[in-house]
Amino acid sequence: MKDVNIGRRVVIACRVMEPELERVRAETEEEVEIVYLDQALHRTPTRLLGQLQEKIDQAAQRASRIILGYGLCSNGVVGVTARQQGLIIPRCHDCIALFLGSPSRYQEVFRQKPGTYYLTPGWIAEKKDPLGILEENTAKFDRETAEWVMEEELKHYTHIALIDTGVENMAPLRARAIQNAEVLKKQYEEIQGSLEYFREIVRGPYEEDKFICLKSGEAFKQEMFF
């Protein structure tokens, strides 16, 4: 579907994408509104769906086009419904493809090292990296239990990779990412990211190989993704 610049665009995205989306918005001549949702919602897909639908319905009052900054996201977008206008959803399993520039680039990186836990500037800033989650869980449980939970969650991972999207000072991010790798006894590496998928979210074109375009009144179903 080719892009046509009409009316006001509203992007609804996870807050971990804020550094990249704000850089892209600064490059963009036309007006684009971006609504950010809490990153923690991805851990509770049913809550994510409710929050997304609420923001979509609100945006429908002022937007000619609504684009999500979410992939399939643990099925958190399944059931989301376009209301007065169409709804555009990135054709990717999770947000890592967005930070890497395309679904094909993500598949390439995944094939090389499937046991990789990815970190981005936004994930670290929101303290949603493993060490941040460990600190959060320590406040809920005792330290021993928190460490056991973290080890169980990451036991199948071999690498921790920091994605450099070129929007932030890498030195403090690198230090935090390396600390994650050392504490969790994983191999550390850095991967070059890209802003291209974010640019397409904000500006289009919304081509079929990268986006699912729902018509007005249509609900998103999992099988549309495949």
N, C-alpha and C positions, 0 to 999 in steps of 0.2 A: 504494500500500500504506500503510494508516494505521499510525501508530506505536502500539505498546503497550509501556509501561514494565515490562519484565520482566528480572530478572537483571542481570548485570554487562556493561557495554558496554566494548569495547576499540576504540580508534581507532588505526590505523597510518598515520602520515603523514610527509611530507617535513619535515625540520627547518626549512626556510625558513618554514613555517607556525606555528612555535612561538609567536611573539608573539600572533598572532590566536587560536590555539586555547587558549592559556593564559588569555587574557582571557575567552573564552567559558566555559571550564571553571570559572573563578572565579564566574561568574554562575549556574552550574548547581547545583541542590540535590542531585540524585542523583549517585552515585559514577560517575566515568568515568575509565578508564585510557587514557593516550595514550602510544604507543610511537613514537619518532622515528627515522627513518633518515637517513643522510648524504645531503645534497643532491647530491653529486657522482655519485650512482648514476644520475641521470637521463641522464648522458652515455653510460652503458653499459647499455642496456635489458636485455640478457641477465643481467647481474649484478643489476639491479634486480628482475627477476622472481624470481631465486633467493632474494634477501634477503627479499622480500615473502612468498614462500611459507613460508620458514622462520619468520618472525614470525607469520604466520597460523596455522601448525600449533602453535606454542607457545601462542598466545592461545586456541586452541580448547580447551585444557585447563581454562580458567578463565572463559571468556566465554559468554554466551548470545547475544551479537550482536557481530559484527565489522564495522567500517566502515573503508574506506580513505580516506585523505586524498590521493588521487591520481586524476587523470583518465586518459585514454587514454595520455598521457605517452610519445609516440614508440613506441607499442605495447609499452611496458615492462610493462603489466599483462596483456597477452594471454597466456592460458594459465594464469593464476593460478586456483587451485581452492579452492572452499569444502570444508571437511572435515566436521566433526561438526555444524556449524550453517551457516546461510546467510551470505552475504557481500554487503555493500552497497558499491557503487562509484559515485562521482559521475558523472553523465552529461555530461562536458565533455572537450574535447580536451586541455587542459593546465590548470595551476593558476591561470592568470590569471583565468579565470571565477570561481574560488573567491574571489579577492581583490576582485573587482568585484561579487559578490553573487548572480550567476546567469548561466547560459549566454546568456540573451537579452540581458542587459546587456553581456556581452562581445562578442556579435555586433554590437550597436549601436555600441560604441566602435571595433571593428575596421573596420566599414564607413566610419566617419568618417576614420580615419587608419590604413590597413592597414600602412604601413611604420613601425610603432612597436615599439620595444624597451622592455619594461616592467620597472621595478624596484619592489621591495617592501622593507619594513623588514628582513625576514629575509634576502633576497638580499644586501642591503648588509652586514648584520651578519656574514654568512658569507663576505663578500668574494668573492661569485660574480657581482658586477657586472662589466662589461667591463674596468674598470681592475684589478680584483682578478684576473681571468683573465689579463690582460696581465702583471701582476707574476708570476703563477704560471708562465706560459709563458717569461718572461724568465729565470727560474731554470733552466728546462730547455734553452732555446736561447739564442741571442744576442738582443739587443734588437731589432735590425733584423728578424730573422725573426719574432719575437714580434709586432711591430707589423704586419708584412705579414699574418700569420695573422688578427689581429684585424680589420684592414681588410677582408680577404676575407670573413670571417664576417658583418660588419655592412654590407657595401657596398649592400645593398638596403634598409636602414633609413634613414628620414629624421628620425625623432623618438626621443628618449628621454623616457619618461614615468614619473614617480614616483607610485605609488598610495598615497594617504593612507588607511589603514584606521583611523586614530584611536587606535592603541594605543601609539605611541611619540612621543617628542619629535621634531618634524619638522625642527628647525633643522640638526642635524648630518647628517641623511639628505638634506635638500635640498642642503646644501653638497656632499656627495659626488656626488649625482646631477647637479648642475650641472657639476661638474668632469668627470664622464663625458661629458656633452654637449659641453663645450668642447674637450676633448682629441680627441674623435672627430668633431668638427665636425657635430654633429646639433642639431636644434632641441629645446629643452627645454620640458616642460610638466608639470603636475600633474593627477592625476585623482582624484576622490573615490571611495574604495573603500567596502566594506561588510562587516560581519561576519555577514550573514544566512545565507549559504551555510555558513559555519563553524558557525553555531548549528544548522543543520539536520543537519550531519554529527554533531555531538555529541548533539543532543537529538531529532532527527527533526522532523516526520514525513518519511518517505522516499518522497516522491511520485514517480510514474513519469516525470514530465517532467524531473526533476532527478537521479534515481538509478536504477541498474540493480540489481535484487535477485536474486542467485543463490541457488538452492536447495542444500541439502546435497548434496555430491558433484558439483555442476555446475562446469564450467570456463568461464572467461570467453573468449568469442570476439569478434573484431573486429566481426563483423556485428551483434552485440547492441547495439552502440553506435549504429548508424544506424537 
